[in-house]
């Protein structure tokens, strides 16, 4: 009698132990309470418990039915409508839209290199007088800049004058044949002297003046070849200059260049002829348009940018080299298949969107994204027009999909 009581007590404790250790659904769903008692009594020396018919059926491997092909289902994540409203899920339609991209950058005003001139001399000389004695002075074409003296130039002028005299004296020779030969020789010498003076940038008017007066000019006057401002002046009165030395730099500022830096990934969108809006702090509230004149072919390796040039009229010289400007380029990219920018999740390795399949199901799909502009993204591959994608709370959908193993 005592032995049977101990067996019953131990049996009750064993059942309690099984309930604590085994999951409730496994304990109740697979074997049930009776089967658990039967197994425990079998361990205590009774008959071993037999498996329930449902359990036997579960452990037997199922053979695929003949005539049915195993089709792999598309993985989808289910988010009930109530939960969608709670986390703020929104969907948008995939459609074709006109894409306009806005590129904003900074520009700096520079001198138009096509209207820049350097004044130098082709012989050794000394500067004896300066008409332009400071940087920034405005000069017109033909205005005198400086007077220089060169003994070499003086000697060449003297040779030119002597050749002219010799040509006149050749006509006094009585022998007609000799006179003609002397005239031809003097003419060739005169022409050679003229050519030498021209190569030294002596104008025809100056050569004519030397021929008329019959006296060499001690100082040669250098004139401005264009209208503009003197932006550099290495010349100093009394200084000796050698052949090729620079005296002045003159820039015509009637038109100026604006040079902007454009990042590498934006370069395919910019072409010569595109229009930009220019604004600057120098003219608050004022804007003017400029056209892309040239896209430079070289990329700066340090900044990964290329230069873009705008040519702008500058009446009155209000735009000054060295100023900074704000540049805004609006580029028309044409019609593209697009989705909202928030619909695309970029993991670094892949780009994913979640396609709304209805009834709370979302299908993760890999896409290839293109141009991004104005809050929308071009889709090159992976979607079709009129499909709907999640455009808000996409990261929450993605987190749910990863927790459920739908996306890895």
Rosetta blueprint (number, residue, H / E / L):
1 X L
2 X H
3 X H
4 X H
5 X H
6 X H
7 X H
8 X H
9 X H
10 X H
11 X H
12 X H
13 X H
14 X H
15 X H
16 X H
17 X H
18 X H
19 X H
20 X H
21 X H
22 X L
23 X L
24 X H
25 X H
26 X H
27 X H
28 X H
29 X H
30 X H
31 X H
32 X H
33 X H
34 X H
35 X H
36 X H
37 X H
38 X H
39 X H
40 X H
41 X H
42 X H
43 X H
44 X L
45 X L
46 X L
47 X L
48 X L
49 X L
50 X L
51 X L
52 X L
53 X H
54 X H
55 X H
56 X H
57 X H
58 X H
59 X H
60 X L
61 X L
62 X L
63 X L
64 X L
65 X L
66 X L
67 X L
68 X L
69 X L
70 X L
71 X L
72 X L
73 X L
74 X L
75 X L
76 X E
77 X E
78 X E
79 X L
80 X L
81 X H
82 X H
83 X H
84 X H
85 X H
86 X H
87 X H
88 X L
89 X L
90 X E
91 X E
92 X E
93 X E
94 X L
95 X E
96 X E
97 X E
98 X E
99 X E
100 X E
101 X E
102 X E
103 X E
104 X E
105 X E
106 X E
107 X E
108 X E
109 X E
110 X E
111 X E
112 X L
113 X H
114 X H
115 X H
116 X E
117 X E
118 X E
119 X E
120 X E
121 X L
122 X L
123 X L
124 X L
125 X E
126 X E
127 X E
128 X E
129 X E
130 X E
131 X L
132 X L
133 X L
134 X L
135 X L
136 X L
137 X L
138 X E
139 X E
140 X L
141 X L
142 X L
143 X L
144 X E
145 X E
146 X E
147 X E
148 X E
149 X E
150 X L
151 X H
152 X H
153 X H
154 X H
155 X H
156 X H
157 X H
158 X H
159 X H
160 X H
161 X H
162 X H
163 X H
164 X H
165 X H
166 X H
167 X H
168 X H
169 X H
170 X H
171 X H
172 X H
173 X L
174 X L
175 X L
176 X H
177 X H
178 X H
179 X H
180 X H
181 X H
182 X H
183 X H
184 X H
185 X H
186 X H
187 X H
188 X H
189 X H
190 X H
191 X H
192 X H
193 X H
194 X H
195 X H
196 X H
197 X H
198 X H
199 X H
200 X L
201 X L
202 X L
203 X L
204 X H
205 X H
206 X H
207 X H
208 X H
209 X H
210 X H
211 X H
212 X H
213 X H
214 X L
215 X L
216 X L
217 X L
218 X L
219 X E
220 X E
221 X E
222 X E
223 X E
224 X L
225 X L
226 X L
227 X L
228 X E
229 X E
230 X E
231 X E
232 X E
233 X L
234 X L
235 X L
236 X L
237 X L
238 X L
239 X L
240 X E
241 X E
242 X L
243 X L
244 X L
245 X L
246 X E
247 X E
248 X E
249 X E
250 X E
251 X E
252 X L
253 X L
254 X L
255 X E
256 X E
257 X E
258 X E
259 X E
260 X E
261 X E
262 X E
263 X E
264 X H
265 X H
266 X H
267 X H
268 X H
269 X H
270 X L
271 X L
272 X L
273 X L
274 X L
275 X E
276 X E
277 X E
278 X E
279 X E
280 X L
281 X H
282 X H
283 X H
284 X L
285 X L
286 X L
287 X E
288 X E
289 X E
290 X E
291 X E
292 X E
293 X E
294 X E
295 X E
296 X E
297 X E
298 X E
299 X E
300 X E
301 X L
302 X L
303 X L
304 X L
305 X E
306 X E
307 X E
308 X E
309 X E
310 X E
311 X E
312 X E
313 X E
314 X L
315 X H
316 X H
317 X H
318 X L
319 X L
320 X L
321 X L
322 X L
323 X L
324 X E
325 X E
326 X E
327 X E
328 X E
329 X E
330 X E
331 X E
332 X E
333 X E
334 X E
335 X E
336 X E
337 X E
338 X E
339 X E
340 X E
341 X H
342 X H
343 X H
344 X L
345 X E
346 X E
347 X L
348 X L
349 X L
350 X L
351 X E
352 X E
353 X E
354 X E
355 X E
356 X E
357 X E
358 X E
359 X L
360 X L
361 X E
362 X E
363 X E
364 X E
365 X E
366 X E
367 X L
368 X E
369 X E
370 X E
371 X E
372 X E
373 X E
374 X L
375 X L
376 X E
377 X E
378 X E
379 X E
380 X E
381 X E
382 X L
383 X L
384 X L
385 X L
386 X L
387 X L
388 X E
389 X E
390 X E
391 X E
392 X E
393 X L
394 X H
395 X H
396 X H
397 X H
398 X H
399 X H
400 X H
401 X H
402 X H
403 X H
404 X L
405 X L
406 X L
407 X L
408 X L
